[in-house]
Amino acid sequence: SRKLRMMPTNCENASSNIPSSTGDVQLIQNATPDIRSASDHTAVVIGLYGLPGSGKTFLLNQLKQELGQTHFAFYEGSKMIATVVPGGLDAFQSMEEQEQAHWRQYAINAIGKNCADSGQVAVVAGHFMFWSEEQEAGLAVYTQNDLKVFTHILYLDISAEVIAQRRLDDTERSRPPTSVNHLRKWQQEEKTQLRDLCRNHGILFSLVSPCPTLLNKVSILLLDFKYHTKKYNLSQAESRLDDAVVASQGQLETVLVMDADRTLAAEDTGALFWERVSNSRPSEYEVSTLNALFSGPLGYSYTAFRQAVLLYEETADDQEFDALCQDVASAVTMYPEFVSLLQLVAEQKHVGAVVVTCGLRRVWEKVLEREGLSEKVKLIGGGRIADGFVVSAAVKGALVARLREAHNMRVWAFGDSSLDLDMLRKADRAIIVVGDEQTRSKTMDTALTNAIDNDSFRAHQAVLPSNASPRLDTTKLPLINLTEPEFIESLLGGRYTHGGLQVLCATDRNAAKLLATRMRDAAVAGPDLRESHRRVGWYLANEFLADAIGLEQCPIRHVLGQQTTGYQLFHEQQTTIVALMRGGEPMALGVSDVLPLAMFVHANDADDIKLHHLQGQLTVILVDSVVNTGKTVVDFVQHVRRLHATIRIVVVAGVVQAQCLSEGTLNQTLARHAKLHLVALRLSKTKFTGSGTTDTGNRLFNTTHLP
């Protein structure tokens, strides 16, 4: 009976030192420590499953050659049964089912004990179920001992068509004819039952699909299973953190530790990833794949996060995974308050930032890169076997503790869910990020209430977007605004590091000379002069705002019909253009032509700029035609900074008196402000303030005749 060959059956563990023929595998063998098991004190026993004809025995023999038998022991088929059962396989086949079950349990227990004693990792090729076509249901042949001994199971997910052909071509074994449809049904049943059983018993499970690098892929998985433990996992994450601290060359005093999903942005990148996978393969994966895992028996444990990595591994190869991550990253919009804050922090030497995410490192790497933050903001996260570790709630808490205790850092922690509570509790300052009521964590209110009432936990809440409702009440969890000067002052300790006022000027460029000629020509006034100013605004926005603000890609349709990539100014929709009335309006309209999605505000004086003009924005552009003493610009900049401490400010002007930059109020005052640019068509050495017929505002609007 074929069903007798259900499980581990033959021990072939003679030692040898056969070298690896695969570079990746050899690198891992050389780099990994000699840690005995996946759970620190338990033998690592890995099941290799698949339908009869899927190639388990062939792969097992390849692995034996690839990995050698010093650290691994390989078991296969009926040979193990023949070894342990008195009378061998013939005797086993004649036994009653209950007695057969006894010997199956004995065999798997023997494998577990052998490996626990030797420190070797067992790789066991076996069968999970037998199902002849005439039967209504398959017969599962696993035992409860299997579920206790196995730590990992890999399932060879070979197509039913390939298996059917292999069975027909197999001249060494007598296999009953089986239809492709039945093989497909049998395989699906095995995968479903195994996945459920593994989750219910803490066994890591992964499908392994055929590919040219199958041997290399499985070898890397086995080596990972050999050494990966909770202890090793934490050591890897701590090492990544230590590297980030060392890179600061001893200058760091304060570190911002930030969760990513639903903290830095409203989106959950894991959910977005599986939404895309399920859309392309609805019969294989569901949108709720991750929710089903974390809401199951494994919860949010180390094992659950390791299982999540295996899900990502089985879903896509490295190239497909990277493409999916790029797609997900393009759908993520960081809260502008965090972008502004991190841009400011990036300029500091004594303050740093680390994003620690339970989600996909590769997605957040792309998001931070897009925002121009990837060089200064360190990222700790997983998602792939190659990352070397997973981030759990316990890891987050341990990293904050390490920053404080081992590196003597002051830590500000930012998080949104109960997974962040351990990290938040261990920080010097804790900020709960509260998102929209529809999407934010449903369990956080209860967890927060318990921590505040019973554990003396103290924190503030930052509500993003600003129109969302707060959590709990603002007495228990006081509100804080990430852009308020008081918050920034407290965070930076009153010490700002920045490059001061950065001036971009076109004075010596031929285009500037041509444009300035029309502006200075006394014969040009009214609509013609306004058009000249508008063109100057358009020119300065194209030529210099791209340097001050940056560019981002955007999709466009090519004239030939296909989709292609174009460019626009960075975060155009999160930009506010302020026309300093009345002389600044024509030039501001020219700037607006280049940023058609930006907000446009008229301001007669600084108080006309309200908080709602700046909330959710990353850049404010103050536009005036002429800057003489600089007093007006200073008033506007200081007013904006009182409302929003981290927003980027760009002053755009047609003419700026050179003296106010070199020795006047403008330079002295603005040099104290971070993230500030001045863009000018030209600098003038002439100290002259116009009036009547020489006043620019009068010339623009034909009011030179008025007193």
C-alpha positions in Angstrom: 0.0 0.0 0.0 1.4 3.4 -1.0 -0.1 5.0 2.1 2.5 3.1 4.2 5.2 5.5 2.9 3.7 8.4 4.7 6.6 9.9 6.6 10.2 9.8 7.6 11.7 6.6 6.7 15.4 6.4 6.1 18.4 7.8 7.9 21.5 8.5 5.9 23.6 10.7 8.0 27.2 9.6 7.4 29.4 12.6 7.7 31.1 14.2 4.8 32.6 17.6 3.9 31.3 18.0 0.4 31.8 21.7 -0.5 28.9 23.8 -1.7 28.8 24.5 -5.4 26.6 27.5 -5.1 28.1 30.9 -4.3 25.1 32.2 -2.3 24.9 29.1 -0.2 28.6 29.1 0.5 28.5 32.7 1.6 25.7 31.9 4.1 27.6 28.9 5.4 30.7 31.0 6.0 28.8 33.9 7.6 26.4 32.2 9.9 27.1 31.2 13.5 26.9 27.6 14.7 23.5 27.9 16.4 21.9 24.5 17.0 18.2 25.1 16.4 15.4 27.3 15.3 13.9 27.5 18.8 17.2 27.7 20.8 16.8 24.3 22.6 14.7 22.1 20.2 16.0 20.1 17.3 15.3 21.6 13.9 13.4 19.0 11.9 12.3 20.1 8.4 9.7 18.3 6.4 9.9 18.1 2.7 6.4 17.4 1.3 4.7 17.2 -2.1 2.6 14.8 -4.2 4.2 11.5 -5.3 6.1 12.5 -8.4 6.8 16.1 -7.3 10.6 15.3 -7.0 11.1 15.1 -3.3 13.7 12.3 -3.4 15.6 13.9 -6.3 15.8 17.2 -4.4 16.8 15.5 -1.2 19.7 13.9 -2.9 20.7 17.2 -4.5 20.6 18.8 -1.0 22.7 16.1 0.4 25.4 16.9 -2.1 25.0 20.6 -1.8 25.0 21.0 2.0 26.9 17.9 3.0 26.1 15.8 6.0 28.1 17.4 8.8 25.4 19.8 9.9 22.4 18.1 8.2 20.9 14.6 8.3 18.7 13.5 5.4 15.9 11.0 5.8 13.7 9.6 3.0 10.9 7.2 2.3 10.4 3.6 3.2 14.0 3.1 4.2 13.5 4.6 7.6 10.6 2.3 8.3 12.6 -0.6 7.0 15.3 0.4 9.5 13.2 0.8 12.6 10.5 -1.9 12.2 11.4 -5.5 13.1 11.0 -7.4 9.8 11.4 -4.3 7.8 8.9 -2.8 5.3 7.2 -6.1 4.5 6.3 -6.5 8.2 5.1 -2.9 8.4 2.8 -3.4 5.4 1.1 -6.3 7.0 0.3 -4.5 10.3 -3.0 -3.0 11.4 -3.3 0.8 11.1 -3.0 1.4 14.9 0.3 -0.5 14.9 1.5 1.3 11.8 0.8 4.6 13.5 2.9 3.4 16.5 5.9 2.9 14.2 5.4 6.1 12.4 5.5 7.9 15.7 8.5 5.9 16.7 10.3 6.9 13.5 9.7 10.6 13.8 10.6 10.6 17.5 13.9 8.8 16.6 14.7 11.4 14.1 14.0 14.2 16.6 16.1 12.6 19.3 19.0 11.8 16.9 19.1 15.5 15.8 18.7 16.9 19.3 21.7 14.7 20.4 23.9 15.4 17.4 23.0 19.1 16.8 22.3 18.3 13.2 19.3 19.6 11.2 17.0 16.9 10.0 15.5 17.1 6.5 12.7 14.6 6.1 11.1 13.7 2.8 7.6 12.3 3.4 4.0 12.0 2.4 1.1 13.9 4.0 -1.8 12.2 2.3 -2.7 9.4 -0.2 -5.8 9.8 -2.4 -6.7 7.4 -5.2 -9.0 8.8 -7.8 -11.9 6.4 -6.9 -11.9 7.6 -3.3 -14.1 10.6 -2.3 -11.5 11.9 0.2 -7.8 11.5 0.8 -6.3 9.7 3.7 -4.0 11.9 5.8 -1.1 9.8 7.2 0.5 12.3 9.6 0.6 11.7 13.4 0.4 14.0 16.4 4.0 13.3 17.0 4.8 14.8 13.6 3.2 18.0 14.7 5.3 18.1 17.8 8.6 17.3 16.2 8.6 19.2 12.9 9.7 22.8 13.2 9.4 23.7 9.5 7.7 22.2 6.4 8.5 23.0 2.8 6.0 21.9 0.2 7.1 21.3 -3.4 4.4 23.2 -5.3 4.9 21.5 -8.7 2.1 21.9 -11.3 -0.3 19.0 -11.6 0.5 18.7 -15.4 4.2 18.2 -14.7 3.5 15.7 -11.9 1.2 13.7 -14.2 3.8 13.5 -16.9 6.5 12.5 -14.4 4.3 9.7 -13.1 3.8 8.4 -16.7 7.5 8.6 -17.4 8.6 6.9 -14.2 9.9 3.4 -15.2 11.3 2.6 -11.7 8.0 2.8 -9.8 4.6 1.5 -10.5 2.3 4.4 -10.1 -1.5 4.2 -10.7 -2.8 6.4 -13.5 -4.2 9.6 -12.1 -5.8 12.5 -14.0 -4.5 16.0 -13.9 -7.7 17.3 -12.3 -7.5 14.8 -9.5 -3.8 15.6 -8.8 -4.7 19.3 -8.7 -7.5 18.7 -6.2 -5.3 16.4 -4.1 -2.5 19.0 -4.1 -4.8 21.8 -3.1 -6.1 19.8 -0.2 -2.7 19.0 1.0 -1.6 22.6 0.9 -4.7 23.9 2.7 -4.5 21.3 5.4 -0.8 21.6 5.9 -0.9 25.4 6.1 -3.7 25.2 8.8 -2.0 22.5 10.8 1.3 24.3 10.8 -0.2 27.5 12.0 -2.1 25.7 14.8 1.1 24.0 15.9 3.8 26.7 15.5 5.4 25.0 12.5 6.8 27.4 9.8 5.4 26.5 6.4 6.3 27.6 2.9 5.5 26.5 -0.7 8.5 26.1 -2.9 7.8 26.6 -6.6 10.0 25.1 -9.4 12.6 27.5 -10.9 16.1 27.2 -12.3 17.5 28.1 -8.9 15.3 25.7 -6.9 18.3 23.9 -5.3 19.9 27.2 -4.3 16.7 28.6 -2.9 15.9 25.6 -0.8 19.5 25.4 0.4 19.4 29.0 1.6 16.1 28.3 3.4 17.5 25.3 5.1 20.6 27.2 6.3 18.3 30.0 7.5 16.2 27.5 9.4 19.3 26.0 11.0 20.6 29.1 12.7 17.6 31.4 13.0 16.4 31.8 16.6 14.8 34.5 18.7 18.2 35.2 20.2 19.9 35.4 16.8 17.1 37.5 15.4 17.5 40.1 18.1 21.3 40.1 17.8 21.0 40.9 14.0 18.5 43.7 14.6 20.7 45.2 17.4 23.8 44.9 15.1 21.9 46.9 12.4 21.1 49.5 15.0 24.7 49.7 16.3 25.9 50.2 12.8 23.6 53.2 12.5 24.9 54.7 15.8 28.5 54.2 14.9 28.0 55.9 11.5 27.0 59.1 13.5 30.7 59.3 14.7 29.7 59.9 18.3 27.8 63.1 17.7 24.2 61.7 18.3 22.5 62.6 21.6 18.9 62.2 20.7 17.3 59.6 18.4 13.8 59.5 17.0 12.6 55.9 16.7 9.5 55.7 14.4 7.1 53.0 13.4 6.3 53.2 9.7 2.9 51.8 8.6 0.1 54.0 9.8 2.6 56.2 11.7 4.6 57.9 9.0 1.7 57.5 6.5 -1.9 56.5 6.6 -1.4 53.4 4.5 -0.6 49.8 5.7 2.0 48.6 3.2 1.4 44.9 4.0 -2.3 45.2 3.2 -1.4 47.1 -0.1 1.1 44.4 -1.0 -1.4 41.5 -0.6 -4.2 43.5 -2.3 -1.9 43.6 -5.4 -1.0 39.9 -5.1 -4.6 38.8 -4.7 -5.7 40.9 -7.7 -3.2 39.1 -9.9 -3.6 35.6 -8.3 -7.1 35.5 -6.7 -7.3 31.7 -6.6 -4.1 31.5 -4.6 -4.0 34.5 -2.1 -6.5 36.7 -0.4 -6.4 40.4 0.5 -6.6 39.3 4.1 -3.6 36.9 4.0 -1.6 38.8 6.6 -4.7 39.4 8.8 -5.5 35.7 8.8 -2.0 35.0 9.9 -1.8 37.5 12.7 -5.3 36.9 14.0 -4.6 33.2 14.2 -2.9 31.1 16.9 0.5 32.6 16.3 -0.7 36.1 17.1 2.1 38.7 16.6 4.8 36.4 17.9 8.4 35.9 16.5 7.1 32.8 14.8 4.3 34.7 13.1 6.6 37.3 11.7 8.9 34.6 10.4 5.9 32.9 8.8 5.1 36.2 7.2 8.5 36.3 5.6 8.0 32.8 4.2 4.7 34.0 2.7 6.5 36.8 0.9 9.2 34.4 -0.2 6.8 31.9 -1.7 4.8 34.7 -3.4 7.5 36.3 -5.5 11.1 35.9 -6.5 13.4 38.8 -5.8 12.7 40.7 -9.0 8.9 40.3 -8.7 9.1 41.2 -5.1 11.0 44.4 -5.8 8.5 45.4 -8.5 5.6 44.8 -6.1 7.3 46.9 -3.5 7.8 49.7 -6.0 4.1 49.6 -6.9 3.2 49.7 -3.2 5.6 52.5 -2.4 4.1 54.6 -5.2 0.7 54.3 -3.4 2.2 55.5 0.0 2.0 59.2 0.9 4.0 60.2 4.0 2.3 62.7 6.3 3.8 66.1 5.3 4.3 66.8 9.0 6.7 63.9 9.3 8.5 64.7 6.0 9.1 68.2 7.2 10.2 67.0 10.6 12.6 64.4 9.2 14.0 66.9 6.7 14.9 69.2 9.7 16.3 66.3 11.7 18.5 65.3 8.7 20.3 68.7 9.0 21.1 68.1 12.7 24.3 66.4 13.9 23.1 65.8 17.5 19.7 64.3 16.5 19.1 61.3 14.3 16.1 59.2 13.2 15.6 55.5 12.8 12.5 53.9 11.2 11.8 50.5 12.8 9.1 48.7 10.9 7.4 45.3 11.3 6.4 45.8 7.7 8.3 45.6 4.4 11.8 47.2 4.6 12.0 47.4 0.8 8.8 49.4 0.5 9.9 52.0 3.1 13.4 52.1 1.6 11.7 53.3 -1.6 9.4 55.7 0.1 12.3 57.3 2.1 14.4 57.5 -1.1 11.6 59.2 -2.9 11.4 61.8 -0.2 15.1 62.4 -0.3 15.5 61.0 3.3 17.2 57.6 2.7 20.8 58.8 3.4 20.0 60.4 6.7 17.1 58.4 8.1 18.2 54.8 9.0 15.8 51.9 8.4 15.5 48.7 10.3 13.0 46.1 8.9 12.6 42.8 7.2 10.3 41.0 4.7 12.8 38.7 3.0 15.1 35.8 4.2 18.0 37.9 3.0 17.2 40.6 5.5 18.4 38.3 8.3 15.8 39.2 10.9 12.2 40.1 11.5 10.9 43.1 13.6 8.4 42.2 16.3 7.0 44.3 19.1 9.6 42.8 21.4 12.4 43.7 19.0 11.1 47.3 18.8 11.2 47.6 22.6 14.6 46.0 22.8 16.1 48.5 20.3 14.8 51.5 22.2 16.2 50.0 25.4 19.6 49.4 23.7 19.7 53.0 22.5 19.1 54.3 26.0 21.2 51.8 28.0 24.0 50.8 25.7 24.4 54.0 23.8 23.2 56.6 26.4 20.8 58.2 23.9 17.7 60.2 24.6 14.9 58.5 22.7 11.6 59.9 21.3 9.4 57.1 20.1 6.5 57.5 17.6 3.9 54.7 17.0 0.3 54.1 16.3 -0.7 50.6 17.6 -0.4 48.1 20.5 2.6 46.6 18.6 4.4 49.9 19.4 3.5 50.0 23.1 6.7 48.3 24.4 8.8 50.7 22.4 6.8 53.7 23.5 7.0 52.7 27.2 10.8 52.3 27.1 11.4 55.7 25.4 12.1 59.0 27.2 9.2 60.6 25.3 6.3 58.8 23.6 4.2 60.2 20.8 1.1 58.2 19.8 0.2 58.9 16.2 -3.6 59.0 15.8 -4.9 58.5 12.3 -8.4 58.6 10.8 -10.9 56.8 12.9 -11.8 54.4 10.1 -8.3 53.0 9.6 -6.5 53.4 12.9 -5.8 50.4 15.3 -9.0 49.2 16.9 -7.2 47.7 19.9 -5.1 50.7 20.8 -7.6 52.5 23.0 -8.0 49.6 25.4 -4.2 49.0 25.5 -3.5 52.7 26.1 -6.1 53.0 28.8 -4.6 50.0 30.6 -1.1 51.3 30.2 -2.0 54.8 31.5 -4.2 53.7 34.3 -2.2 50.7 35.6 1.4 51.2 34.4 1.8 55.0 34.9 2.5 55.3 31.2 2.7 58.9 30.0 2.5 60.0 26.4 1.2 62.6 24.0 -0.9 62.2 20.8 -0.3 63.7 17.4 -3.5 63.7 15.3 -2.8 63.2 11.6 -4.5 64.4 9.5 -5.3 67.4 11.8 -9.1 67.0 11.3 -9.1 63.4 12.7 -10.6 62.9 16.1 -8.2 62.3 19.1 -7.9 59.1 21.0 -9.3 58.7 24.5 -9.5 62.2 26.0 -6.9 65.0 25.8 -6.4 65.0 29.5 -5.2 61.4 29.6 -3.4 61.8 26.3 -2.6 65.4 25.7 -2.4 66.7 22.1 0.9 67.7 20.5 1.5 69.4 17.1 4.6 68.1 15.3 5.1 71.5 13.5 4.8 73.8 16.6 7.9 75.7 17.5 7.7 74.6 21.1 7.7 70.9 20.1 10.7 71.4 17.8 12.5 73.4 20.5 12.0 70.6 23.0 13.1 67.9 20.5 16.2 69.7 19.3 17.1 71.0 22.7 17.3 74.6 21.4 20.3 73.6 19.2 19.8 74.1 15.4 22.2 72.9 12.8 21.5 74.2 9.3 23.2 75.9 6.4 21.5 79.2 7.0 19.9 81.2 4.1 20.7 79.7 0.8 20.7 82.2 -2.1 20.0 81.2 -5.7 20.5 84.1 -8.1 20.4 84.4 -11.9 22.1 87.8 -12.2 24.8 86.8 -14.6 22.8 84.5 -16.8 21.8 85.7 -20.3 18.2 84.7 -19.8 18.1 86.9 -16.6 19.6 89.8 -18.5 16.9 89.6 -21.2 14.0 89.3 -18.7 15.4 92.1 -16.5 15.5 94.5 -19.4 11.8 94.5 -19.8 11.3 94.9 -16.1 13.6 98.0 -15.9 12.4 99.6 -19.1 10.4 102.8 -18.2 8.4 102.4 -21.3 6.9 99.1 -20.1 4.0 99.4 -17.7 0.6 98.0 -16.9 -0.4 94.7 -18.6 2.9 94.5 -20.5 4.9 94.9 -17.3 2.7 92.4 -15.4 3.3 89.9 -18.2 7.0 90.5 -17.9 6.9 89.8 -14.2 4.8 86.7 -14.8 7.5 85.4 -17.2 10.1 86.1 -14.6 8.1 84.0 -12.0 7.8 81.2 -14.6 11.5 81.3 -15.4 12.7 81.4 -11.7 10.3 78.5 -10.9 11.6 76.4 -13.7 15.3 77.2 -13.3 15.7 77.4 -9.5 12.8 76.0 -7.6 13.7 72.6 -9.1 17.0 72.9 -7.1 15.5 74.3 -4.0 12.5 71.9 -3.8 13.5 69.0 -6.0 11.7 67.0 -8.8 9.6 63.9 -8.8 8.5 61.6 -11.6 5.0 61.6 -12.8 3.2 59.5 -15.5 2.3 61.2 -18.8 1.0 60.0 -22.1 3.6 60.4 -24.9 2.5 62.0 -28.1 2.9 58.6 -29.8 0.3 57.2 -27.5 2.2 55.2 -25.0 2.6 55.9 -21.3 6.0 57.4 -20.3 7.6 59.3 -17.4 7.7 63.0 -17.0 8.7 65.3 -14.1 7.1 67.9 -11.9 8.2 69.9 -8.9 8.3 67.8 -5.7 5.0 67.6 -3.8 3.3 70.2 -5.9 0.0 69.7 -4.2 1.6 70.2 -0.8 2.9 73.7 -1.7 1.5 77.1 -0.9 2.3 80.1 -3.1 1.8 83.4 -1.3 1.7 86.6 -3.4 2.9 89.6 -1.3 0.4 92.2 -2.4 0.3 94.0 -4.5 3.6 94.0 -6.3 4.2 90.2 -5.9 1.0 89.0 -7.6 2.1 88.9 -11.3 5.3 87.1 -10.5 3.5 84.7 -8.1 1.1 83.9 -11.0 4.1 83.0 -13.1 5.3 80.6 -10.3 1.8 79.2 -10.2 1.9 78.4 -13.9 4.7 76.0 -13.1 2.9 74.6 -10.0 -0.7 74.5 -11.2 -1.7 72.2 -8.3 -0.3 74.4 -5.6 -2.5 76.5 -3.3 -2.5 80.2 -4.1 -2.9 82.9 -1.3 -3.0 86.7 -1.5 -1.4 88.4 1.6 -1.3 92.2 2.2 0.6 91.5 5.5 2.0 88.5 7.3 -1.2 87.9 9.4 -3.1 87.1 6.3 -1.3 83.7 6.3 -3.4 81.5 8.5 -2.6 78.1 10.0 -4.9 76.3 7.5 -2.8 77.7 4.6 0.2 75.7 6.0 -1.3 72.6 7.6 -0.5 69.5 5.6 1.9 71.5 3.4 5.7 70.9 2.8 6.7 74.2 1.2 5.5 77.8 1.2 6.8 80.1 -1.5 6.7 83.8 -0.7 6.7 85.9 -3.8 7.5 89.7 -4.0 8.7 91.8 -7.0 11.4 93.7 -5.1 13.2 93.2 -1.8 14.8 96.4 -0.5 15.6 96.4 3.3 14.1 92.9 3.7 11.9 93.9 6.6 8.7 92.7 4.9 10.2 89.3 4.0 11.5 88.9 7.6 8.0 89.6 9.0 6.5 87.0 6.7 9.1 84.4 7.4 8.9 84.8 11.2 5.1 84.6 11.1 5.2 81.4 9.0 7.7 79.9 11.5 5.5 80.7 14.4 2.7 78.8 12.7 4.8 75.9 11.3 8.3 75.3 12.6 9.5 72.8 10.0 7.9 73.8 6.7 10.4 74.7 3.9 10.3 78.4 3.0 11.3 79.7 -0.4 11.4 83.5 -1.1 11.1 84.4 -4.8 11.9 88.0 -5.9 12.7 89.8 -9.1 15.2 92.2 -7.5 17.0 91.9 -4.1 19.3 94.7 -2.8 22.7 93.1 -2.3 23.4 95.1 0.9 20.4 93.6 2.8 21.9 90.2 2.2 25.5 91.1 3.1 24.9 93.2 6.2 21.3 94.0 6.6 18.3 92.7 8.6 17.4 90.0 6.0 20.6 88.0 6.3 21.1 88.5 10.0 17.6 87.4 10.8 17.0 84.7 8.3 20.4 83.0 8.8 18.9 81.7 12.1 16.1 79.8 10.2 16.5 76.3 8.8 15.1 75.2 5.4 15.1 78.6 3.9 16.0 79.6 0.3 16.0 82.9 -1.5 15.6 82.9 -5.3 16.2 86.1 -7.2 16.4 87.1 -10.8 19.2 89.6 -9.9 21.0 91.3 -7.1 21.1 95.1 -7.3 24.0 97.1 -5.7 21.8 100.2 -6.0 20.2 101.1 -2.7 17.0 102.8 -3.9 13.4 102.6 -2.8 11.0 103.6 -5.5 8.0 105.9 -5.1 5.4 107.4 -7.5 6.5 106.8 -11.1 9.5 104.6 -10.0 7.5 102.4 -7.6 7.2 98.9 -9.1 3.6 98.4 -7.8 2.5 101.7 -9.3 4.1 100.8 -12.6 2.5 97.3 -12.6 -1.0 98.7 -12.1 -0.8 102.1 -13.8 -1.2 104.1 -10.6 1.9 106.2 -11.0 -0.2 109.3 -11.1 -1.7 108.8 -7.7 -0.1 110.6 -4.7 
